[in-house]
């Protein structure tokens, strides 16, 4: 129950707001409400959902859309690696640990790294499931609301709602950064990403992550 209660905070409300924008986008792309809800449960990652909706709405093949989604989802692997040690089932039920990985998205990872460490190890997995499942339902709820009210929501408002989640993630990363290299990586990503987008919109996140992260890592090693 405490895990569920933890989801009712700023992070949960940001998820709902961002998912409202996604629901409006789904309707604008000519896709159905079932797609908005289904993708919220299966993908559980707003950037991947937006890319899939955009690709399918533009008439791209399933293979091309799947490849684009896979590229964006690679970023979740380091998050899984860093939080997995705190998601151990001390009764040896490994299937619960495997299932918990599905709930590792940006918001759940931030909240997990912030909330799980102070808890007794035996309570961490259940606590993570509590706010992870609640976050997932928040995404589906927001997507449904956005789809239903899409006809009356201005395009600018839809874009602003979609921007809530990355803004929350960036500010949270800065707030929880323990080393200067972490802050350097975030700042470089903010600077490099838009510049690369002007040249190659398809590679902005990849280049910003690789270049900014590498420079920050080398800077930290040198210090």
MIDRENBA-372163 format. One record per residue (C-alpha): residue number from 1; residue in one letter; x, y, z. Coordinates in pm, 1 decimal. Layout:
<pt NUM, a, <X, Y, Z>>
...
//
This chain:
<pt 1, x, <0.0, 0.0, 0.0>>
<pt 2, x, <282.9, 241.6, 72.8>>
<pt 3, x, <417.5, 186.3, -276.0>>
<pt 4, x, <78.8, 275.3, -424.0>>
<pt 5, x, <55.3, 582.4, -202.6>>
<pt 6, x, <401.1, 691.2, -317.7>>
<pt 7, x, <276.8, 708.8, -676.2>>
<pt 8, x, <25.7, 980.7, -584.2>>
<pt 9, x, <271.5, 1267.2, -600.8>>
<pt 10, x, <440.3, 1498.8, -848.8>>
<pt 11, x, <581.6, 1209.6, -1051.2>>
<pt 12, x, <241.7, 1045.6, -1093.8>>
<pt 13, x, <69.8, 1368.7, -1191.4>>
<pt 14, x, <342.3, 1443.8, -1444.8>>
<pt 15, x, <288.0, 1100.1, -1597.6>>
<pt 16, x, <-83.6, 1162.4, -1629.9>>
<pt 17, x, <-24.1, 1503.4, -1790.2>>
<pt 18, x, <228.1, 1364.6, -2038.1>>
<pt 19, x, <0.4, 1072.4, -2124.1>>
<pt 20, x, <-287.2, 1312.2, -2192.6>>
<pt 21, x, <-72.2, 1466.3, -2463.0>>
<pt 22, x, <6.2, 1119.2, -2597.2>>
<pt 23, x, <-362.0, 1029.0, -2613.5>>
<pt 24, x, <-431.8, 1342.5, -2814.4>>
<pt 25, x, <-143.8, 1257.4, -3046.9>>
<pt 26, x, <-280.5, 905.4, -3101.4>>
<pt 27, x, <-615.8, 1044.5, -3210.9>>
<pt 28, x, <-448.7, 1300.3, -3435.0>>
<pt 29, x, <-255.0, 1018.7, -3606.0>>
<pt 30, x, <-577.7, 836.6, -3686.0>>
<pt 31, x, <-518.6, 550.9, -3441.4>>
<pt 32, x, <-776.2, 412.0, -3199.9>>
<pt 33, x, <-826.5, 436.2, -2826.5>>
<pt 34, x, <-734.4, 68.8, -2796.2>>
<pt 35, x, <-387.2, 152.8, -2928.3>>
<pt 36, x, <-343.4, 429.1, -2669.3>>
<pt 37, x, <-436.7, 198.3, -2381.8>>
<pt 38, x, <-256.5, -109.5, -2514.6>>
<pt 39, x, <71.8, 73.3, -2572.3>>
<pt 40, x, <55.6, 222.8, -2221.3>>
<pt 41, x, <55.1, -124.0, -2066.6>>
<pt 42, x, <288.0, -303.7, -2309.0>>
<pt 43, x, <549.3, -34.8, -2377.9>>
<pt 44, x, <518.0, 171.8, -2059.1>>
<pt 45, x, <761.7, 430.6, -2195.1>>
<pt 46, x, <623.3, 753.8, -2335.7>>
<pt 47, x, <902.9, 824.0, -2590.3>>
<pt 48, x, <866.0, 475.1, -2739.3>>
<pt 49, x, <487.6, 513.8, -2748.8>>
<pt 50, x, <513.9, 849.6, -2924.7>>
<pt 51, x, <757.7, 711.1, -3182.5>>
<pt 52, x, <538.8, 407.6, -3251.8>>
<pt 53, x, <227.2, 622.0, -3293.4>>
<pt 54, x, <414.0, 862.5, -3520.5>>
<pt 55, x, <557.7, 583.9, -3736.3>>
<pt 56, x, <227.1, 399.4, -3775.9>>
<pt 57, x, <36.8, 723.2, -3830.9>>
<pt 58, x, <272.6, 812.8, -4113.8>>
<pt 59, x, <223.1, 476.1, -4279.4>>
<pt 60, x, <558.1, 320.3, -4189.2>>
<pt 61, x, <591.9, -57.6, -4186.7>>
<pt 62, x, <569.1, -254.7, -3863.5>>
<pt 63, x, <934.1, -358.0, -3902.9>>
<pt 64, x, <1054.8, 1.5, -3939.0>>
<pt 65, x, <843.5, 113.2, -3642.9>>
<pt 66, x, <972.5, -174.0, -3429.5>>
<pt 67, x, <1332.4, -86.2, -3515.2>>
<pt 68, x, <1279.6, 279.7, -3421.3>>
<pt 69, x, <1118.5, 182.1, -3091.7>>
<pt 70, x, <1403.7, -59.4, -3017.6>>
<pt 71, x, <1662.4, 214.3, -3063.7>>
<pt 72, x, <1486.1, 442.4, -2816.8>>
<pt 73, x, <1437.8, 161.6, -2564.9>>
<pt 74, x, <1808.2, 77.7, -2544.8>>
<pt 75, x, <1844.2, 372.1, -2307.6>>
<pt 76, x, <1650.8, 176.5, -2044.7>>
<pt 77, x, <1915.5, -96.6, -2020.2>>
<pt 78, x, <2152.5, 101.4, -1791.4>>
<pt 79, x, <1854.4, 184.6, -1570.4>>
<pt 80, x, <1766.0, -184.0, -1538.9>>
<pt 81, x, <2125.8, -271.9, -1455.5>>
<pt 82, x, <2155.6, -9.9, -1182.4>>
<pt 83, x, <1823.3, -74.3, -1009.4>>
<pt 84, x, <1807.8, -454.8, -1039.2>>
<pt 85, x, <2023.8, -517.8, -727.9>>
<pt 86, x, <1752.6, -348.6, -520.9>>
<pt 87, x, <1477.1, -564.3, -672.3>>
<pt 88, x, <1578.0, -901.1, -529.9>>
<pt 89, x, <1314.1, -1146.5, -413.7>>
<pt 90, x, <1458.7, -1296.5, -97.7>>
<pt 91, x, <1225.2, -1596.3, -124.0>>
<pt 92, x, <1395.8, -1699.2, -446.8>>
<pt 93, x, <1102.2, -1626.7, -680.2>>
<pt 94, x, <1300.2, -1509.7, -980.4>>
<pt 95, x, <989.3, -1461.1, -1192.7>>
<pt 96, x, <898.2, -1164.6, -972.9>>
<pt 97, x, <1235.1, -1005.3, -1041.7>>
<pt 98, x, <1191.8, -1059.8, -1416.6>>
<pt 99, x, <842.4, -911.4, -1402.3>>
<pt 100, x, <969.6, -609.2, -1207.8>>
<pt 101, x, <1204.7, -522.2, -1493.1>>
<pt 102, x, <902.7, -442.2, -1711.7>>
<pt 103, x, <817.0, -153.6, -1479.1>>
<pt 104, x, <1160.2, 7.9, -1513.1>>
<pt 105, x, <1093.7, 326.3, -1706.7>>
<pt 106, x, <1228.2, 677.0, -1657.2>>
<pt 107, x, <986.8, 787.4, -1384.1>>
<pt 108, x, <981.0, 451.8, -1205.3>>
<pt 109, x, <1361.1, 439.1, -1213.9>>
<pt 110, x, <1396.0, 786.2, -1063.8>>
<pt 111, x, <1144.9, 711.6, -790.3>>
<pt 112, x, <1298.1, 369.5, -731.5>>
<pt 113, x, <1652.6, 496.3, -684.6>>
<pt 114, x, <1519.1, 765.9, -452.2>>
<pt 115, x, <1280.2, 559.1, -242.7>>
<pt 116, x, <1408.3, 200.2, -232.0>>
<pt 117, x, <1753.7, 240.4, -76.0>>
<pt 118, x, <1627.7, 355.5, 268.4>>
<pt 119, x, <1382.9, 60.8, 287.9>>
<pt 120, x, <1465.9, -283.4, 431.4>>
<pt 121, x, <1583.1, -509.4, 143.4>>
<pt 122, x, <1290.3, -750.0, 190.8>>
<pt 123, x, <1035.2, -470.0, 128.0>>
<pt 124, x, <1191.9, -307.2, -177.0>>
<pt 125, x, <1047.0, -531.9, -448.0>>
<pt 126, x, <689.6, -505.9, -320.0>>
<pt 127, x, <725.0, -129.7, -279.4>>
<pt 128, x, <852.5, -100.2, -636.0>>
<pt 129, x, <563.7, -308.2, -767.2>>
<pt 130, x, <324.7, -79.1, -581.6>>
<pt 131, x, <420.9, 246.6, -749.6>>
<pt 132, x, <526.7, 76.2, -1075.2>>
<pt 133, x, <182.3, -74.3, -1137.9>>
<pt 134, x, <13.0, 248.4, -1029.8>>
<pt 135, x, <229.6, 451.0, -1270.0>>
<pt 136, x, <127.3, 214.7, -1550.5>>
<pt 137, x, <-241.4, 270.2, -1479.2>>
<pt 138, x, <-176.0, 645.0, -1464.1>>
<pt 139, x, <-31.9, 625.8, -1817.1>>
<pt 140, x, <-337.5, 440.1, -1946.2>>
<pt 141, x, <-571.6, 681.8, -1767.8>>
<pt 142, x, <-397.0, 988.2, -1906.8>>
<pt 143, x, <-391.7, 843.7, -2258.9>>
<pt 144, x, <-764.7, 775.1, -2239.7>>
<pt 145, x, <-842.3, 1127.4, -2119.1>>
<pt 146, x, <-622.1, 1279.6, -2390.4>>
<pt 147, x, <-784.1, 1071.4, -2663.3>>
<pt 148, x, <-1135.8, 1164.1, -2553.3>>
<pt 149, x, <-1072.6, 1538.7, -2525.4>>
<pt 150, x, <-835.6, 1560.6, -2823.8>>
<pt 151, x, <-1087.1, 1749.7, -3034.0>>
<pt 152, x, <-1092.7, 2039.9, -2787.6>>
<pt 153, x, <-722.4, 2048.6, -2692.1>>
<pt 154, x, <-503.4, 2297.9, -2885.1>>
<pt 155, x, <-193.4, 2157.9, -3055.5>>
<pt 156, x, <33.5, 2381.4, -2845.8>>
<pt 157, x, <-116.0, 2242.0, -2524.8>>
<pt 158, x, <-67.8, 1885.4, -2647.7>>
<pt 159, x, <300.0, 1954.4, -2716.6>>
<pt 160, x, <342.1, 2117.5, -2375.7>>
<pt 161, x, <189.6, 1817.3, -2198.7>>
<pt 162, x, <420.4, 1578.7, -2383.7>>
<pt 163, x, <715.7, 1790.4, -2269.6>>
<pt 164, x, <631.1, 1743.8, -1900.8>>
<pt 165, x, <791.8, 1401.0, -1867.7>>
<pt 166, x, <1134.8, 1481.9, -2020.1>>
<pt 167, x, <1142.5, 1807.4, -1822.5>>
<pt 168, x, <1071.6, 1620.3, -1500.1>>
<pt 169, x, <1337.2, 1362.9, -1585.7>>
<pt 170, x, <1602.5, 1627.5, -1658.7>>
<pt 171, x, <1533.2, 1824.1, -1341.2>>
<pt 172, x, <1528.2, 1505.5, -1133.4>>
<pt 173, x, <1860.5, 1394.2, -1278.4>>
<pt 174, x, <2015.9, 1727.6, -1187.3>>
<pt 175, x, <1868.1, 1715.7, -838.0>>
<pt 176, x, <1992.0, 1362.4, -767.9>>
<pt 177, x, <2331.3, 1395.8, -938.5>>
<pt 178, x, <2607.6, 1299.1, -696.7>>
<pt 179, x, <2907.6, 1390.8, -911.4>>
<pt 180, x, <2992.6, 1685.1, -1131.9>>
<pt 181, x, <3027.7, 1445.1, -1425.7>>
<pt 182, x, <2656.8, 1362.5, -1396.4>>
<pt 183, x, <2562.5, 1728.6, -1416.2>>
<pt 184, x, <2800.6, 1782.7, -1708.1>>
<pt 185, x, <2636.0, 1496.0, -1897.3>>
<pt 186, x, <2288.5, 1645.3, -1852.5>>
<pt 187, x, <2396.7, 1996.2, -1954.7>>
<pt 188, x, <2585.4, 1870.1, -2261.0>>
<pt 189, x, <2284.7, 1663.3, -2364.0>>
<pt 190, x, <2061.5, 1970.9, -2347.8>>
<pt 191, x, <2308.5, 2168.4, -2562.8>>
<pt 192, x, <2411.2, 1900.8, -2813.8>>
<pt 193, x, <2065.7, 1747.8, -2870.9>>
<pt 194, x, <1897.2, 2051.8, -3033.6>>
<pt 195, x, <2206.5, 2126.1, -3244.2>>
<pt 196, x, <2217.5, 1773.9, -3384.6>>
<pt 197, x, <1842.2, 1783.7, -3442.8>>
<pt 198, x, <1889.8, 2069.8, -3687.4>>
<pt 199, x, <2120.3, 1848.4, -3896.2>>
<pt 200, x, <1983.3, 1498.4, -3839.9>>
<pt 201, x, <1656.8, 1470.9, -3641.9>>
<pt 202, x, <1676.9, 1090.6, -3640.1>>
<pt 203, x, <2009.3, 1083.0, -3454.7>>
<pt 204, x, <1976.7, 1369.3, -3206.5>>
<pt 205, x, <1926.1, 1156.1, -2893.6>>
<pt 206, x, <2189.0, 900.0, -2991.6>>
<pt 207, x, <2458.5, 1156.1, -3069.9>>
<pt 208, x, <2375.1, 1374.1, -2768.3>>
<pt 209, x, <2392.1, 1072.5, -2537.4>>
<pt 210, x, <2713.9, 929.0, -2677.9>>
<pt 211, x, <2904.0, 1257.1, -2714.9>>
<pt 212, x, <2777.9, 1422.5, -2396.1>>
<pt 213, x, <2813.6, 1105.4, -2189.3>>
<pt 214, x, <3163.6, 1034.0, -2319.4>>
<pt 215, x, <3286.1, 1386.2, -2250.0>>
<pt 216, x, <3135.9, 1378.4, -1899.9>>
<pt 217, x, <3292.1, 1036.4, -1831.3>>
<pt 218, x, <3636.2, 1147.8, -1947.9>>
<pt 219, x, <3603.9, 1465.8, -1745.2>>
<pt 220, x, <3520.7, 1266.0, -1435.2>>
<pt 221, x, <3809.9, 1025.4, -1492.1>>
<pt 222, x, <4053.3, 1314.5, -1536.4>>
<pt 223, x, <3943.6, 1476.6, -1210.4>>
//
